[in-house]
Amino acid sequence: MQSRALEILVGFFVCLGVAAVFVLTFRVASLDTVGNGDGVYRVSALFQNIGGLKAGAAVSMAGVKIGRVRDIAIDPQSFEARVSMDISRQYSKIPEDSSAKILTAGLLGEQYIGLEPGGMDDYLQDGSEITLTQSALVLENLIGQFLASQGESKDDKLADAIGKLADSLQAKNKAPASAASGATK
């Protein structure tokens, strides 16, 4: 009899462990709106570069999570990334001229979309497109631009130094000639 009670107790803890892993999985994936598809409206935006943005990433406004990225695809006309977002109907009064930026949580954290409200009286609706966008800042591109600008400044300094040297040589060559011509007059 004691063996049967022990088996039931172990089975209970195994089920509890599976449930905890299930809940933890949804929390880590931030899928707390699973099954809530009717309480959202969909908007889209085109970005030149989305960096590491993934489907399921958060959409926030003023630091408050208001939705999530539904899917990402290439637009066949512009060859830009079309990002579809599900926004909670609770936030249905977002101005139509709002802008969308791809931001990074922390220095190397996950990327998400940040919306900045505009000033229009018309609001985003299901199927709207956000036209004011700012692509992700890709760290590799920034480093490349920095290194290129450092190389240009060294070249510019070298060109300036050569130009000054040439000017000073021309000035020295002109000085004796003008002095000599002044002495002969």
N, C-alpha and C positions, 0 to 999 in steps of 0.2 A: 504494500500500500504506500509505503514511504517512497518507493521508486517512482510510482505513478505521479505523485505530487511533485517530485523533483523534475520529472519530464515536463509537466505542465508549467512549472515555474521557468524552466529553461526556454520552453517554447514562447512563453509570454515575453521574456527578455529579448529573444531573437526578433519577434514581431515588433517590439518597441524599438530595437536597433534599426530595423529596416525602415520604419516610419521616420525615425530621426534622420537617417541618411536621405530619405525622400524630401523631407522638409528642408534640410540643409542644402540639398542640390538646388531646389527652387530659390532659396534665399541667395545663394552664391550667384546663380544665373540671373537674379533679379527678375524673376518671372512671377511677381506678385499679382499681376493682372491677368493670369491665365483664366480663360473662360469668360472674359469681360469684353468680348469683341463688339457688343452692341452699344457700349457706353463710350465709344471713341469715334472720331472722325479722322479721315485720312487727308494729309497734305503732302506735297512733294517739293523738292528743291533740286536744282542742278549745281554741282560743284566741279571745279576743274580737277581737284585732287582731294580725295577723302582720307589719305594717309592710312591709318590702321582702324578706321571706323568699321564696325561690324553690325550686322542685323542684331537687334536686341539691345543695342546701346541706348542709354538714357537720352531723353530730350528734356531740357530744363529751361526755365525762365527765372531770372533773378535767384538762381540757386535752388529753386523748387522743381522737383521732377514732375513734369506734366504729361509725359508720354514716353514713347520709345520708338526706335527705328524699326520699321516693319521689314523692308527689304531694300537692297541696293542693286542697281542694274546700270548698264551703259545705255545712254540715249542714242538711238541710231542716227539721228540728224546731227546732233552737236558733238557726239563722241565724248560727252561729259558723263560723270556719274550722277544718275538720278536716284535720289534717296527718298523713299516713301516713309512717312512718319505717322504713327497713330497717336493722336492727341486726345486726352480725356475730354469728354463733353462738358465736364465741370469747368473747363477753361475755354469756353466757346466765344469769348469776347476778345480774342487776340486781333489787333488791327491788321488789315490786309497788307499794309506796307511794312510789316515787321521784317527784320533781317535774321538770317541764320548763319551761325559760325560753327566751325568744327573746333572744339576746344579739347584740351588734355587735362585730366584730373591729376594734378601734381606735375612733377618734372617729366617722369616717364610713365605716368599712369595710363589708364584706358581713355579712349577718346569718346566724346559725346557731343551732341548738338546743343548749342546755347542759342535761344531765341531772344532777340531784343525787340521790344514792342515799338511800333511806329506811332504815328499820330492820326491816322485816318479814322473816319467814323464807320467805314465798312469793315466787316470782320472776315477772318478766314473761315471758309466753309469746307464741307466734304468735297474733295477734288481740287481745291485751290492749289496754286503753285506759288511758293515764296521765290521772288525774283532777286532780292538782294541777298547775296551769299558771300561768304569768305571761306576759302578753302583751308585745309589743314596746313599747319606749319610743319614741314618735314625737316627733322633735325639734320639729316644728311645734306639737304639742299642749303640750309642755313650755314653749315660748316663749309660747304663748297663756295658759297658766295663770300664768306668771310676770308677764306684763303685766297680767292681771286682778288678781292679788294686789297689784301695785304700785298699781293704781287704787283698790282697796278701802282700802288703808292711807292713802292721801291723803284719801279721803272720810271715813274714821274719824277722822283727825286734825282735819279740818274740823269734823265733828260734835262732837268733844270740845271744840274751841276755842269753838264756838258755845254749847255747854252750860255751859262755865266762865264765859263772858261773861254768859249769862243768870243764872246763880247769883250772880255778883258784883253784877249790877244789882238782883236781888231782895234781896240782903243790904243794899245801900245804901239801897234804898227802905224796908226794914223798920227799919233803924237809926234814922232820924230820927223815924219814927212811934212807936217804942217809947220813944225819949228824950222825945218831946213828951208822950206819955201819962204817963210817969214824972214829968215836971215839973208836970203838972196835979194830980197826987194830992197 
